[in-house]
Amino acid sequence: MGARERKRSAEKAKNEARSFSFKDGMQTFTDALTAKLPDIQTNIIVESIRRDGSGTWHIQGIRYGEQRSWQTAAVVLAAPADAVSSWLAPFAEDAAAALKSIPYAPVATLVSVWKREDIAHQLDGFGFLAPRLENLEILGTLFSSSMFDFRTDSDHAVLTTFIGGMRHPGLPYKSDEALLDIMTSDLSKLIHVKKPPLWTKINRHPRAIPQYTFGHLKRIERIDAIKQSFPGIFFCANWKGGIALGDCVKNGHAVAKETSAFLDNI
Ligand SMILES: Cc1cc2nc3c(=O)[nH]c(=O)nc-3n(C[C@H](O)[C@H](O)[C@H](O)COP(=O)(O)OP(=O)(O)OC[C@H]3O[C@@H](n4cnc5c(N)ncnc54)[C@H](O)[C@@H]3O)c2cc1C
């Protein structure tokens, strides 16, 4: 949503919205959702979906190594674009092609713990994004322990650094040692770290962020068009309607309402 539209709907601007996190990480969020739902099955690798002539959806997948199938009146596809594309390909070629053409940027995240005295900067803020003209290899760093004081004690600092993106798509695949060097070297220029971190956890996300490139809205129209020919199919994922977690939650509510209205009317 653009700034003007947010103002009209009295929504907080993104730069003013409060940040939130969970003490035990994002798993807290999905665990809470799971606990609220009466009949939920997780750990399923969906292989295919199809809608038969009577309007029933058939889902084929693997759960704990066993081939399983499910029948439903509606499906909400909440997976990355490449997975959804492979499910749609047998019956909705154009929508599958539109999904497949959404580019994704790879990102490596480095969560690092430092001795507070080894960083000269005050870390008074949420962190920084590195603009292209700075010629740095990192994309930016969050001062995680400044944003959320439960992350560590006052003798230490926790930083989360992002490397890769569309600017440096090859970097996330470098070795752990190379990524550590990149981070430490850039952080020494910017926030004057004096020594390497005490501990670092590196995660690589090969398809991290879907890119809303020129023509994206047209792609979404082509994907949504199949809702007319195949009633009972819904989409809810970060390749549509916003990437931030807050946008995903908001879209989740809207799709839940849409799905429930559909089910009430059959
Ligand atoms: C490194 C990184 C940092 C981020 N930081 C922030 C941040 O600070 N703030 C913020 O607001 N947003 C952030 N985001 C963005 C935000 O977290 C995501 O856009 C959002 O969580 C995506 O939600 P989703 O439901 O679309 O996808 P996901 O949460 O990725 O869910 C998709 C699900 O589909 C499942 N799936 C895939 N294939 C199959 C299959 N064949 N069968 C069954 N299931 C399948 C996956 O297992 C996964 O559970 C970040 C993203 C990344 C990658």
The ligand as a Gaussian input file, in Angstrom:
#p B3LYP/6-31G(d) Opt

LIG

0 1
 C       15.809000     -13.304000       5.466000
 C       14.468000     -12.659000       5.556000
 C       14.275000     -11.632000       6.472000
 C       13.030000     -11.014000       6.581000
 N       12.869000     -10.037000       7.504000
 C       11.658000      -9.455000       7.643000
 C       11.444000      -8.461000       8.629000
 O       12.359000      -8.093000       9.380000
 N       10.217000      -7.888000       8.722000
 C        9.188000      -8.269000       7.917000
 O        8.077000      -7.733000       8.039000
 N        9.348000      -9.218000       6.978000
 C       10.560000      -9.811000       6.829000
 N       10.741000     -10.769000       5.872000
 C        9.623000     -11.082000       4.962000
 C        8.566000     -11.973000       5.577000
 O        9.114000     -12.718000       6.630000
 C        8.036000     -12.944000       4.500000
 O        7.669000     -12.223000       3.331000
 C        6.822000     -13.700000       5.006000
 O        7.107000     -14.361000       6.222000
 C        6.407000     -14.714000       3.959000
 O        5.237000     -15.356000       4.390000
 P        4.571000     -16.403000       3.421000
 O        3.441000     -17.016000       4.199000
 O        4.267000     -15.805000       2.089000
 O        5.704000     -17.472000       3.111000
 P        6.417000     -18.500000       4.071000
 O        6.361000     -18.081000       5.493000
 O        7.750000     -18.750000       3.430000
 O        5.488000     -19.773000       3.941000
 C        5.450000     -20.529000       2.766000
 C        5.259000     -21.978000       3.210000
 O        5.065000     -22.792000       2.052000
 C        5.636000     -24.023000       2.365000
 N        5.842000     -24.817000       1.152000
 C        6.694000     -24.620000       0.123000
 N        6.609000     -25.617000      -0.769000
 C        5.655000     -26.477000      -0.295000
 C        5.119000     -27.722000      -0.753000
 N        5.507000     -28.284000      -1.895000
 N        4.164000     -28.325000      -0.003000
 C        3.734000     -27.772000       1.166000
 N        4.214000     -26.601000       1.653000
 C        5.165000     -25.971000       0.926000
 C        6.944000     -23.676000       3.061000
 O        7.402000     -24.776000       3.808000
 C        6.495000     -22.523000       3.943000
 O        6.077000     -22.992000       5.210000
 C       11.969000     -11.422000       5.748000
 C       12.160000     -12.471000       4.836000
 C       13.393000     -13.087000       4.746000
 C       13.581000     -14.240000       3.790000

